[in-house]
Amino acid sequence: MVAVNGYFDGNTCVALDTSQFRPNQRLVITALDEDFDKNAITEEKKAALDELHGIFGMLTHEEAEDIRNNRVNFKERF
């Protein structure tokens, strides 16, 4: 079982991460008492992106190339 954040837009339940779902998978939807703040998610993502931008320039070209050449996606391992 997985938990995924989302919100109700007035007509539809919207999941923020749909990669966890399979076609025809059964779901349990729980409504929380608090309101969903889209701006909080946006600000959180902007902050994470700013941190990533701070990393640029810290690696040499060779180090970055080595990372690109040796990265393996999780699905490719199995």
C-alpha positions as CSV (number, residue, x, y, z in Angstrom):
1,M,0.0,0.0,0.0
2,V,1.3,3.5,-0.8
3,A,0.2,7.0,0.2
4,V,0.0,9.8,-2.3
5,N,-0.7,13.4,-1.7
6,G,-3.4,15.1,-3.7
7,Y,-6.4,17.4,-3.5
8,F,-10.1,17.7,-4.6
9,D,-10.6,20.4,-7.2
10,G,-14.3,20.6,-6.8
11,N,-15.1,17.9,-9.3
12,T,-12.2,15.4,-9.3
13,C,-9.6,14.0,-6.9
14,V,-6.2,14.9,-8.3
15,A,-3.2,12.9,-7.3
16,L,0.2,14.8,-7.3
17,D,2.1,11.6,-8.1
18,T,0.4,9.1,-10.4
19,S,3.5,6.9,-11.0
20,Q,2.4,4.7,-8.1
21,F,-0.9,3.7,-9.8
22,R,-1.7,0.8,-12.1
23,P,-4.7,0.6,-14.4
24,N,-7.8,-0.7,-12.5
25,Q,-6.1,-0.5,-9.2
26,R,-8.4,-0.1,-6.2
27,L,-8.0,3.1,-4.2
28,V,-9.0,4.3,-0.8
29,I,-9.5,8.1,-0.7
30,T,-9.3,9.8,2.7
31,A,-10.4,13.5,3.0
32,L,-8.5,15.4,5.6
33,D,-9.9,18.4,7.6
34,E,-7.2,20.8,6.4
35,D,-7.3,22.7,3.1
36,F,-4.7,21.9,0.4
37,D,-2.3,24.8,-0.4
38,K,-1.0,24.5,-3.9
39,N,1.3,27.5,-3.3
40,A,3.1,25.6,-0.5
41,I,3.9,22.8,-2.9
42,T,5.1,25.2,-5.5
43,E,7.3,27.1,-3.0
44,E,8.7,23.7,-1.8
45,K,9.6,22.7,-5.3
46,K,11.1,26.1,-6.1
47,A,13.3,25.8,-3.1
48,A,14.5,22.3,-4.1
49,L,15.2,23.6,-7.6
50,D,17.2,26.5,-6.2
51,E,19.3,24.1,-4.2
52,L,20.0,22.1,-7.4
53,H,21.0,25.2,-9.3
54,G,23.5,25.9,-6.5
55,I,25.3,22.7,-7.3
56,F,26.0,23.7,-10.9
57,G,29.6,24.8,-11.3
58,M,30.8,22.7,-8.3
59,L,31.7,19.7,-10.5
60,T,34.3,19.6,-13.2
61,H,33.2,18.7,-16.7
62,E,34.9,15.3,-16.2
63,E,33.0,14.6,-13.0
64,A,29.7,15.5,-14.5
65,E,30.4,13.3,-17.5
66,D,31.3,10.4,-15.3
67,I,28.1,10.7,-13.4
68,R,26.1,10.9,-16.7
69,N,27.9,7.8,-18.1
70,N,27.5,5.7,-14.9
71,R,24.0,6.5,-13.8
72,V,21.5,3.6,-13.9
73,N,17.8,4.0,-13.6
74,F,16.2,1.8,-11.0
75,K,14.1,-0.1,-13.7
76,E,17.3,-0.8,-15.7
77,R,18.9,-2.7,-12.8
78,F,16.4,-5.6,-12.8
